[in-house]
Amino acid sequence: MRQMVTTKLINDMAPNKFLLVLIASLLFILSSKAQVFEFNQGGFQEENYLVELPYENIRSKIIVTVEISGQPKKFILDTGAPMAISERVYQEINPPIFSKQEISDIHNKKDSLVIVLLNDLKLNNSLISGIPAVVIQESILKECFNVDGFIGSNALRNSVIQFDSKSKIIRIASDVSKLNISAAKETDIVLDRQSSPILKIKIGENISEMLIFDSGADEFYSMSNENLKKFKKAKGFEILAESDGSNSIGLYGVADNTRTFRLAIPSLIFNDIGISDVVAESHSDDNSRIGAKVLDYGIFTIDFKNKKSYFEPFEQSLKFREKYWTVNPSFMDGKLVVGKIWTKEIKKMISIGDPIVSINGMSTAGMTICDVLMKLSLDTLMKATIEVKTKSGQVETVEISKY
């Protein structure tokens, strides 16, 4: 189970897309009646190894090629998830069934999934075996990204992993001495029960937060609504706006409508490195998270074995670069719709759930969720025009912008 947060007691990383936020991670949940299950088994068969994996960055998903039973497969590297394979791979290799457990995605949507023992996974020429892996059914991830699973933290728990976004290389080593960390800032981490890394950040002078580093989440930082309530009096951030609705997708589909907040954070300290002028959104999950977009700002290394992390910034002074739209889309009942609205003026014109019929004159008719996730991009623009069909049947023309 994810550890509880505490108080102080896709272009390179595809920023600024007018798109849904896609959060891939699986959260392992056991009911009180469930048999205790141990994800932390198996691993690399060599004692000494250094694996270099080129990766594709697609919508801030880190996608690598692995080999299972001699066949190349595309996997997402996700530190917020356990190992997972698709139903198709399961049918191909027929691994032994290990257990069946209730698994929840990042939005607490749940399903009972089979867990198998994976014995023939190769990263380059390095063999991983004896790893418990969740069998995930057909999903948006499989359909849109054409991937067959996740490399999760339980497969990496005895290794050191380095994310180098400039070179688009993942390095996985048996020991930290095999990697260059001489210029990096070091800090302690802890691991949860599926070995996902938990680290501390600071927001301003008075807020400290323990949170997961989730490389499967295509965002920089997201604060839980629960922690937002706790932290408000510390005055480390400002609430810029609030919105009901949904614009994020987990393993089991679009999140339920909920109230979230957009925050201005003057200073966020990550591994003792300050990043200024951060804008972030809250979410309804119990725990905050740092996502894959932190890798835009430096080389990040996680030493699972010794419970350390290292961050080497690309620049001496780091300033947050991402911009946010005043309207976010969502995808419901086969249509592109208004997911969230962030200004009072626009809320007077349109509502959550209203269909978006065009964007900058381009009709959205016939768009699939994969079209929305993978192709609909307004990266180079600061403003756009959308046409929205309101509940009265009228079509409203709305100017949206980034800030």
C-alpha positions, 0 to 999 in steps of 0.5 A, spaced: 500 500 500 502 507 498 505 510 504 501 516 507 504 523 506 506 526 512 507 534 513 513 537 517 510 535 524 510 528 449 518 535 442 522 532 448 517 532 454 511 534 450 509 540 455 503 545 454 499 540 450 491 541 450 490 534 452 488 529 457 493 528 463 495 520 462 497 517 469 499 510 468 501 507 475 498 501 478 497 502 486 497 495 489 491 495 494 490 489 499 483 488 502 483 487 510 481 479 508 486 478 503 492 474 504 499 478 504 502 478 498 509 479 496 511 483 490 518 483 492 521 477 489 526 475 483 530 480 480 537 480 475 540 474 475 547 477 474 551 480 480 554 485 476 551 489 470 550 495 467 544 496 462 543 502 457 536 502 454 535 507 449 527 510 450 522 513 446 518 519 450 511 519 448 507 524 451 512 523 457 511 516 457 518 512 458 517 507 453 523 502 452 524 495 448 525 489 452 525 482 450 520 476 453 521 469 451 525 472 445 520 477 442 521 484 442 516 488 446 514 495 448 514 497 456 513 503 460 518 504 465 514 506 471 516 507 478 509 508 481 507 501 479 509 493 480 511 489 474 505 488 469 504 485 462 498 485 457 493 480 457 496 478 450 503 477 452 500 473 458 496 468 452 503 468 448 508 466 454 503 462 459 506 464 465 505 460 472 499 464 476 501 466 482 495 470 485 489 474 484 489 480 488 485 487 488 489 492 484 487 500 484 489 505 479 491 512 481 484 514 481 482 508 486 478 505 481 479 497 482 479 490 479 481 483 481 487 482 477 491 475 476 498 476 478 503 471 474 511 469 475 515 472 470 521 468 468 524 470 461 525 478 461 531 481 458 533 488 458 539 488 453 542 481 454 541 482 462 536 476 464 530 478 470 526 472 472 522 470 478 518 477 478 511 477 480 507 481 474 500 483 474 496 481 468 493 488 465 487 487 461 486 491 454 486 498 456 487 505 453 495 504 454 495 498 450 490 501 445 494 508 444 501 507 446 502 500 443 505 497 449 505 490 452 506 492 460 510 496 465 517 495 468 515 496 475 519 498 481 519 491 484 523 489 478 528 494 480 528 494 487 536 491 488 538 496 482 540 503 481 536 506 475 538 513 472 534 517 468 538 521 463 532 525 459 537 529 454 541 523 452 534 519 452 538 513 456 536 509 462 541 506 465 540 500 470 546 498 474 548 493 480 551 498 484 551 506 484 559 506 483 558 504 475 554 511 474 556 518 474 553 521 480 559 526 482 556 532 481 549 530 483 545 532 490 544 526 494 538 525 499 535 519 502 528 515 500 524 510 503 520 504 499 513 502 499 511 495 499 511 494 492 518 498 492 516 505 489 521 510 491 518 515 496 522 522 497 521 528 501 520 535 497 519 542 500 515 547 498 517 554 501 520 554 508 515 551 512 512 545 508 515 538 508 512 533 504 513 525 503 511 523 496 512 518 491 516 519 485 512 516 479 515 516 472 508 513 469 505 520 471 505 525 465 506 531 470 511 535 474 508 535 481 501 534 483 498 535 491 493 531 494 487 535 496 488 532 503 495 535 503 492 541 500 487 542 506 493 541 511 498 545 508 494 552 507 495 555 513 503 554 512 502 559 506 507 556 501 503 556 495 497 560 492 490 557 490 490 560 483 483 557 481 479 551 482 475 547 478 470 541 478 470 535 473 476 531 470 481 531 465 486 525 467 486 517 465 488 512 469 489 504 467 481 503 468 479 509 464 477 517 465 477 519 473 471 521 476 469 528 476 472 531 483 474 538 485 481 540 484 485 546 485 491 550 481 496 552 485 502 557 484 508 555 488 514 560 488 519 555 490 519 547 490 525 544 493 527 537 490 533 533 492 536 540 495 535 543 488 530 549 488 525 550 482 522 556 482 515 559 480 512 552 479 504 551 477 501 545 479 494 542 480 491 538 486 488 531 485 483 527 489 488 521 491 490 521 498 497 522 496 501 527 492 506 525 487 512 527 483 511 525 476 516 524 469 516 531 467 521 533 473 526 529 468 526 535 464 530 539 469 536 534 470 539 527 471 535 523 476 538 517 479 535 512 484 539 507 488 534 502 491 539 498 494 541 503 499 535 508 499 538 514 496 537 518 490 541 523 486 539 529 482 544 533 477 540 539 474 541 541 467 542 548 469 544 552 475 538 556 476 531 552 475 525 555 473 518 552 471 517 552 464 510 549 463 504 553 461 496 551 463 490 552 459 484 555 462 480 549 459 482 542 459 478 537 455 476 530 457 473 524 453 466 521 455 461 517 451 466 517 445 466 524 445 471 530 446 468 534 452 470 540 456 473 536 462 475 542 467 474 550 466 479 554 470 476 561 469 470 565 472 468 568 465 469 561 461 464 558 466 459 563 465 459 561 457 460 553 458 459 547 463 463 541 464 461 535 460 459 540 454 461 537 447 467 540 444 465 541 436 471 544 434 478 547 435 481 552 431 476 551 426 478 543 426 472 539 427 472 534 433 467 529 429 470 522 429 476 523 434 477 517 438 480 517 445 487 515 442 486 521 437 485 526 443 491 523 447 496 522 441 495 527 436 491 533 438 497 538 440 497 546 440 504 546 443 506 552 439 500 556 441 498 561 447 491 562 445 486 557 441 479 558 439 474 552 441 467 551 439 462 548 444 455 545 444 452 548 450 446 544 454 441 549 451 443 546 444 447 553 442 454 553 439 458 558 443 465 560 441 470 560 446 477 563 446 482 559 451 489 561 453 495 558 457 498 562 463 
